[in-house]
Amino acid sequence: MSNGIPVPSGLEGHAVTVPNASEWVDKVLWDTQQYAAAGQTFLDFFQAIPASLPAGNLTQAGTIGNNVMIIRSIGVFIRATVLGINVGLAAEVISKQGVLRITIGAKDYGVWPIHLLPVGGGVAGYASDNTGLIPYDFSNLGVPDPRASYNLTRPLLIPPNLNFRVRLEWAAAIAVTAATNLTVCLKGEMGRFVQ
């Protein structure tokens, strides 16, 4: 029987849904916020549904809904791409003078210096527009290698329907050359119901 409809013998194994079953999949959650050129003392991540997929992939503000997430790695990507401006200095200032704090429910579960949290990917170095007239500065925290990321000694578990937040904090507002996008990535596995 499936919703009261008899299923012929031997065809139960072809169902596209499995009641009361779960699966675990690799998952990366990310969220992007803009650090103002004038500086600021904190940025909160994962508190709003992002405007687009490149900006973030949380589907419910502040929670992962009915799912379970095991965080094994955390990272901060400094998405600075500005015409003709030295954003490398901004990245250095932002990363060396800030910390990342994870709060799950009402408790803090860790505080780390941002400079220890490379995301393990992205552009590094310097490039131009191939004319030599307009330089582009690219800056990133860490080497663009998937192995270059900060792995937690003890993974963190975010339970279903519990609020969580990641906050980047600075002791004082630090002015930078231009507004800079920062992306926080939480890498691990997500447990979810099989459909």
DAHU-V983704 format. One line per field, one symbol per residue. ss: DSSP state (A for helix, B for strand, O for the rest). phi: phi as a letter, one per 40 degrees, with the letter a starting at -180 (. if undefined). burial: + if it has 16 or more other ideal C-beta (glycine too) atoms within 10 Angstrom, else -. A space follows every 10 residues. Layout:
ss: ???
phi: ???
burial: ???
This chain:
ss: OBOOBOOOOO OAAAOOOOOO OBBBBBBBBB BBBBBOOOOO OBBBBOOOOO OOOOOBOOOB OOBOOOOBBB BBBBBBBBBB BBBOOOAAAA AAAAAAOBBB BBBBOOBBBB BBBAAAOOOO OOOOOBBBOO OOOOBBBBBO OOOOOOOOOB BBBBBBBBOO OOOBBBBBBB OOOOOOOOOB BBBBBBBBBB BBBOO
phi: .bfgccbddg bdcbccbbcf bbabbcabba abbbccdcga cabbbgbacc cacdcibccb cgabgccbbb cbababbccc bbcgbccdcc ccccccbbbb bbbbgbbcbi bbcdccbccg ahcbgbabcg bgcbcbbbaa cgccbdccac cccbdbbccc fbcaabbcbb cacbcbcadb cbbcbbbibb caccc
burial: ---------- ---------- ------+-++ +++-+----+ --+++++--+ ----++-+-- --++--++++ ++++++++++ ++--+-++-+ +-+++--+++ ++-+----++ -+-++-++++ ++-------- ------++++ ++-+----++ -+---+-+-- ---+-+++++ ---+-+++-+ -+++++++-+ ++---
